[in-house]
Amino acid sequence: MGTSTSPRQALLIVDHGTRSTAANAPLAELARKLAEARPNWLVAHAHMELAEPDFKSALEGLIARGAEEILIHLHFLGEGFHVRETLPRLIEDARARHVGVPIRTTVPLGQDSRIAEIVLDRMDAQSPPDRQIS
């Protein structure tokens, strides 16, 4: 770890997951971009269902790579079942296995007020003939 006295930080980005490899690819790409933006952090991604890596495997991988603190980014729009039920259990299990490793979470991405700004920016960027209205 060199001469640094600060703990090795890690980020685990978690989404729902899908059977579609193409639909899962953006999360891996986001993890890559975040790792590039924060080269001192260990970054990984995980899916709750239907795709690998799963939560436990990704978290254990971060520990194996030397993570001493883990932030779990909840890449969900709301507080559905996984955010309310599944993830808290998995996180408590991880905390019990790795007592010396602080594990924290973000609020779900959808609770960030900047989401509305992104939607508005996208609306404004569309010319009227290109808008899709159902």
N, C-alpha and C positions, 0 to 999 in steps of 0.2 A: 503494500500500500504506500510505499514511499514515506516521506516525512510529514505528510498531511495528518493533522489530528482530527479533522472532521470525518464523520462516518461516511461510508460509501453509500450514496443515495441511489435509489432505484425507482423507476416508474413502471407500473403495470397498467396498461390500457385494456379495459374489459368491455366487450359488447355482447350482444345476444348470440350472434352466429347464425349461419344458414348452411344449407347443403351446397349452395352455389359458391364455387371457388372464386368466380369473378366478383361476387358480392362481398366476399370476405377479404379480398385483396386490398381494398382501401384502408382497412385497419392496419394491416402489415405495413403499408406505405406510410401511414401516419406515424407509426412507431419508428420507422426508419428516419423520417424527417425530424422527429423529436430527438432521436438519438444524435442526429447530425447537429441539431441546434444546441443540444446540451451534452457535449462530448464527455463530460465528467460523470454523467449519470449512466447507469445501466438501464436500458429500456427494453421492455418486452410487451407482447400483446397476448390476449387470451379471449376465447369465446366461451360463453356459458353452455351452448348447446350446438350439436350438429356439425362441429368443426374442431379441428386441432389448431393450435394447442389449447387444452382446457385450462381452467383457472389454476388448479393445483399444480399441474406440470409446469406452467409458466412461472408461477411463484417459486416453486422449488428450484427452477432453473436460475432465477435471479439470486436466490440464496447461494446456490452452488458457484455462481460467478462472483460472489463476495459482497452481496448487498447487506448493508447494516441498518438501513432504514428503507421502508417501502411505502410509496404513495400509490394508491390504487385509484386510477381515474375511471369513474363510472361513465362510460360512453353510451349513455342511454338518454332518451328524451324525457322520461318520466320515472316515477317510482312504482314500477310494475313488480311482479312477483319476485324476479331475481334480485332487484334492488332492496325490496322489503324483507324477503325471506331467505333466499338461497345464499346470496353473497354474505350477509351477516354471519350465517353459520359457517361458511367456508373461511371467512376471515378469523372468526374465533378459533376454529380448528388450527389455522396457520399460526395464530398468536400462541396457542398452547404448545405447538411443536417448536416454535422459535421464540422463546420467552425473551431473549435479549434483543430482538429485532422489532423496533416500533413499526407498526403497520397502521397507516391512516388512509382515509378515503376522501375523495372529493364528493360534492353533491352531484347528482346527475347533470350531465351537460345541458339538458333542456331547461334547467332552472337558471341558467345564465342569461341575464337580461340582454346580452349582446346577440342572442339568437334572433330576437326581433329585428335588430339592426341588419343582420345578414339577410333575412327574408325581405326586408324593405329594400336593401341594396339590389337584390336580385330582381325584385319587382321593377324598380326604377331602371335597371339595365335592359330590360326587355322593351323592344319597340312594340307598339300596339298590335301590328299584324302578327308578331311572333308569340304573343301571349296565348297560353292555352287555357281556355275556360271550359269547364264541363257543365 
